[in-house]
Amino acid sequence: SDDDSGDDFSITDEEESDDETAKQGDISYGDETHRIAIVNLDWDHIRAVDIFASLASFVPDSGSLRKVTVYPSELGMKRMEVEAKFG
């Protein structure tokens, strides 16, 4: 039978859309740039060419990916220094 008193529930597309809009409303957006920050990778094994290849697969035919440059953060620089000293 079609009993609505069960434990199962569903969210309609409209409800999901409302939830997404509410979540997005809490995000402050800055100015648009052509840059992206990629963090928390194993930088001993990842190079700019690897990131370029990965990102290039998402570029539409009408777009272009010009270059990838890796800039370590201050924290990253400190950790690399410690790792160089102590392994």
VOBA-1610 file (N, C-alpha, C; in pm, whole numbers, padded with zeros to 5 digits, always signed):
BEGIN
Ser+00084-00118+00000Ser+00000+00000+00000Ser+00088+00124+00000Asp+00031+00240-00034Asp+00103+00367-00037Asp+00089+00436+00097Asp+00164+00389+00195Asp+00158+00445+00329Asp+00269+00550+00345Asp+00234+00675+00372Asp+00330+00782+00387Asp+00388+00791+00527Ser+00353+00699+00616Ser+00399+00708+00754Ser+00530+00633+00776Gly+00591+00578+00671Gly+00715+00504+00685Gly+00833+00595+00715Asp+00949+00532+00739Asp+01070+00607+00770Asp+01136+00666+00645Asp+01101+00615+00528Asp+01162+00665+00405Asp+01107+00801+00370Phe+01191+00886+00313Phe+01145+01016+00267Phe+01223+01051+00142Ser+01172+01146+00067Ser+01243+01191-00051Ser+01238+01342-00057Ile+01339+01398-00120Ile+01346+01542-00139Ile+01323+01570-00285Thr+01233+01661-00313Thr+01205+01695-00451Thr+01318+01778-00508Asp+01324+01786-00641Asp+01425+01867-00707Asp+01415+02012-00661Glu+01293+02060-00640Glu+01272+02198-00598Glu+01332+02222-00459Glu+01313+02125-00368Glu+01368+02137-00234Glu+01520+02135-00238Glu+01579+02047-00321Glu+01724+02042-00334Glu+01776+02174-00387Ser+01707+02231-00483Ser+01747+02358-00542Ser+01744+02469-00437Asp+01639+02470-00354Asp+01628+02570-00247Asp+01743+02556-00148Asp+01778+02430-00112Asp+01887+02407-00019Asp+02019+02456-00079Glu+02044+02428-00206Glu+02166+02473-00273Glu+02173+02625-00275Thr+02063+02690-00306Thr+02060+02836-00311Thr+02092+02893-00174Ala+02037+02835-00070Ala+02063+02883+00066Ala+02211+02866+00100Lys+02270+02752+00063Lys+02411+02730+00090Lys+02497+02829+00012Gln+02464+02852-00114Gln+02541+02942-00196Gln+02529+03086-00148Gly+02416+03122-00089Gly+02395+03257-00040Gly+02490+03293+00072Asp+02543+03192+00143Asp+02634+03216+00254Asp+02779+03235+00209Ile+02807+03211+00082Ile+02943+03220+00031Ile+02969+03360-00021Ser+03077+03420+00025Ser+03112+03551-00029Ser+03206+03529-00147Tyr+03171+03587-00259Tyr+03249+03571-00381Tyr+03335+03694-00402Gly+03458+03674-00442Gly+03548+03785-00473Gly+03539+03817-00621Asp+03636+03891-00667Asp+03642+03925-00809Asp+03680+03800-00889Glu+03628+03792-01009Glu+03658+03680-01098Glu+03803+03691-01146Thr+03873+03578-01144Thr+04010+03573-01194Thr+04025+03453-01286His+04139+03440-01344His+04170+03325-01429His+04260+03227-01355Arg+04255+03230-01224Arg+04341+03146-01142Arg+04258+03051-01057Ile+04321+02941-01018Ile+04259+02844-00929Ile+04364+02797-00829Ala+04323+02776-00708Ala+04414+02724-00605Ala+04388+02575-00590Ile+04491+02499-00602Ile+04482+02354-00585Ile+04569+02319-00465Val+04509+02258-00365Val+04579+02232-00240Val+04573+02085-00203Asn+04655+02049-00106Asn+04656+01916-00045Asn+04688+01804-00143Leu+04784+01828-00231Leu+04832+01723-00319Leu+04968+01675-00269Asp+05010+01560-00314Asp+05141+01508-00280Asp+05243+01575-00371Trp+05293+01690-00328Trp+05376+01774-00413Trp+05511+01712-00446Asp+05549+01606-00377Asp+05671+01535-00413Asp+05652+01456-00543His+05528+01427-00576His+05499+01344-00693His+05416+01413-00800Ile+05370+01534-00775Ile+05286+01608-00870Ile+05366+01726-00922Arg+05365+01741-01055Arg+05431+01856-01116Arg+05327+01938-01192Ala+05366+02056-01234Ala+05275+02144-01307Ala+05221+02076-01433Val+05305+01998-01501Val+05262+01931-01623Val+05150+01829-01594Asp+05153+01766-01478Asp+05048+01672-01439Asp+04915+01743-01418Ile+04922+01857-01351Ile+04801+01936-01327Ile+04747+01989-01459Phe+04837+02035-01546Phe+04795+02084-01677Phe+04719+01976-01753Ala+04772+01855-01756Ala+04707+01745-01828Ala+04569+01715-01769Ser+04559+01717-01637Ser+04430+01689-01573Ser+04327+01798-01604Leu+04368+01923-01589Leu+04275+02034-01613Leu+04239+02047-01761Ala+04332+02018-01849Ala+04307+02030-01993Ala+04193+01938-02038Ser+04174+01828-01968Ser+04066+01735-02005Ser+03927+01793-01979Phe+03919+01899-01899Phe+03789+01962-01868Phe+03762+02087-01953Val+03858+02132-02029Val+03843+02255-02106Val+03754+02228-02228Pro+03648+02307-02247Pro+03562+02288-02364Pro+03637+02323-02492Asp+03584+02278-02606Asp+03648+02304-02736Asp+03670+02452-02761Ser+03580+02534-02709Ser+03590+02679-02733Ser+03683+02748-02633Gly+03738+02675-02536Gly+03823+02735-02434Gly+03969+02700-02453Ser+04050+02749-02362Ser+04192+02717-02367Ser+04252+02720-02227Leu+04352+02639-02208Leu+04429+02638-02084Leu+04569+02682-02124Arg+04612+02795-02073Arg+04738+02854-02119Arg+04859+02800-02047Lys+04856+02798-01915Lys+04972+02750-01841Lys+04932+02712-01699Val+05017+02635-01635Val+05002+02598-01495Val+05134+02630-01427Thr+05127+02704-01318Thr+05245+02737-01239Thr+05218+02700-01095Val+05314+02639-01031Val+05300+02599-00891Val+05371+02702-00803Tyr+05295+02759-00710Tyr+05348+02853-00611Tyr+05327+02793-00473Pro+05433+02747-00406Pro+05414+02692-00272Pro+05374+02801-00172Ser+05289+02766-00079Ser+05248+02860+00025Ser+05360+02874+00127Glu+05346+02972+00216Glu+05444+02990+00323Glu+05452+02864+00410Leu+05337+02809+00442Leu+05335+02687+00523Leu+05402+02573+00447Gly+05375+02563+00318Gly+05438+02459+00237Gly+05589+02473+00233Met+05635+02596+00223Met+05780+02622+00221Met+05843+02579+00354Lys+05776+02610+00466Lys+05828+02572+00597Lys+05834+02420+00611Arg+05730+02353+00566Arg+05727+02207+00576Arg+05833+02143+00487Met+05857+02199+00368Met+05961+02146+00281Met+06098+02166+00344Glu+06117+02277+00412Glu+06243+02304+00481Glu+06266+02203+00592Val+06164+02177+00671Val+06174+02079+00779Val+06199+01940+00722Glu+06130+01906+00616Glu+06147+01774+00555Glu+06287+01759+00498Ala+06342+01864+00441Ala+06477+01857+00386Ala+06580+01833+00497Lys+06557+01892+00614Lys+06649+01876+00726Lys+06636+01740+00794Phe+06510+01700+00820Phe+06487+01583+00904Phe+06430+01462+00831Gly+06397+01479+00706Gly+06343+01369+00626Gly+06198+01340+00646
//
